[in-house]
């Protein structure tokens, strides 16, 4: 389970570094309005917050096999890792000019997806805590 968390964490670090790389190029760009630049900074803050939450969940509740954390990490996967692709579908003419950016984010998405899939196989292979002990799991006398 640790390697699943490590993959998801690596995806988060790469994503934040990628956005940090892209941020200066958009700030002060004369083709971007002040309002658009505001939203770029806002998006960077949001994605960093999402990624910090992902890392905390992956190394905390997910390691304890708390199933709710898997579902929250799945929702965060859709928004944090899939956000670029959802935005590209919604506003195709606003996509980045360079295709390598799409491929880089696809790599990050796949890294996270592999970690998420690995964690699912561990969590759902394990029996819930309620089934591991208690009257229902004891043999009849």
KABELNOR-V177812 format. One record per backbone hydrogen bond with DSSP energy under -1.0 kcal/mol. CO is the residue of the C=O (numbers start at 1). NH is the residue of the N-H. E is the energy in kcal/mol with one decimal. If there is no record, write none. Layout:
co:CO nh:NH e:E
co:CO nh:NH e:E
This chain:
co:1 nh:5 e:-2.0
co:2 nh:6 e:-2.4
co:3 nh:7 e:-2.2
co:4 nh:8 e:-2.2
co:5 nh:9 e:-2.6
co:6 nh:10 e:-2.6
co:7 nh:11 e:-2.2
co:8 nh:12 e:-1.9
co:9 nh:13 e:-2.5
co:10 nh:14 e:-2.7
co:11 nh:15 e:-2.3
co:12 nh:16 e:-2.5
co:13 nh:17 e:-2.4
co:14 nh:18 e:-2.4
co:15 nh:19 e:-2.5
co:16 nh:20 e:-2.5
co:17 nh:21 e:-2.0
co:18 nh:22 e:-2.0
co:19 nh:23 e:-2.2
co:23 nh:26 e:-1.2
co:23 nh:27 e:-2.0
co:26 nh:29 e:-1.4
co:29 nh:32 e:-1.9
co:33 nh:37 e:-2.3
co:34 nh:38 e:-2.3
co:35 nh:39 e:-2.0
co:36 nh:40 e:-1.7
co:37 nh:41 e:-2.1
co:38 nh:42 e:-2.7
co:39 nh:43 e:-2.7
co:40 nh:44 e:-2.1
co:41 nh:45 e:-2.2
co:42 nh:46 e:-2.5
co:43 nh:47 e:-3.0
co:44 nh:48 e:-2.1
co:45 nh:49 e:-2.2
co:46 nh:50 e:-2.9
co:47 nh:51 e:-2.5
co:48 nh:52 e:-2.3
co:49 nh:53 e:-2.3
co:50 nh:54 e:-2.5
co:51 nh:55 e:-2.3
co:52 nh:56 e:-2.4
co:53 nh:57 e:-2.6
co:54 nh:58 e:-2.9
co:55 nh:59 e:-2.0
co:56 nh:60 e:-1.1
co:57 nh:62 e:-2.4
co:60 nh:64 e:-1.2
co:61 nh:66 e:-2.5
co:62 nh:65 e:-1.6
co:66 nh:69 e:-1.4
co:67 nh:71 e:-1.6
co:68 nh:72 e:-2.1
co:69 nh:73 e:-2.6
co:70 nh:74 e:-1.8
co:71 nh:75 e:-2.0
co:72 nh:76 e:-2.5
co:73 nh:77 e:-1.8
co:74 nh:78 e:-1.9
co:75 nh:79 e:-2.0
co:76 nh:80 e:-3.2
co:77 nh:81 e:-1.1
co:77 nh:82 e:-1.8
co:82 nh:86 e:-2.5
co:83 nh:87 e:-2.7
co:84 nh:88 e:-2.2
co:85 nh:89 e:-1.8
co:86 nh:90 e:-2.0
co:87 nh:91 e:-2.9
co:91 nh:94 e:-1.9
co:92 nh:95 e:-1.3
co:99 nh:103 e:-1.9
co:100 nh:104 e:-2.7
co:101 nh:105 e:-2.4
co:102 nh:106 e:-2.1
co:103 nh:107 e:-2.1
co:104 nh:108 e:-2.0
co:105 nh:109 e:-2.6
co:106 nh:110 e:-2.6
co:107 nh:111 e:-2.2
co:108 nh:112 e:-2.2
co:109 nh:113 e:-2.7
co:110 nh:114 e:-2.5
co:111 nh:115 e:-1.8
co:112 nh:116 e:-2.9
co:113 nh:117 e:-2.9
co:114 nh:118 e:-2.4
co:115 nh:119 e:-2.1
co:116 nh:120 e:-2.1
co:117 nh:121 e:-2.0
co:118 nh:122 e:-1.5
co:119 nh:123 e:-3.0
co:120 nh:124 e:-2.6
co:122 nh:126 e:-1.6
co:128 nh:131 e:-1.4
co:134 nh:137 e:-1.1
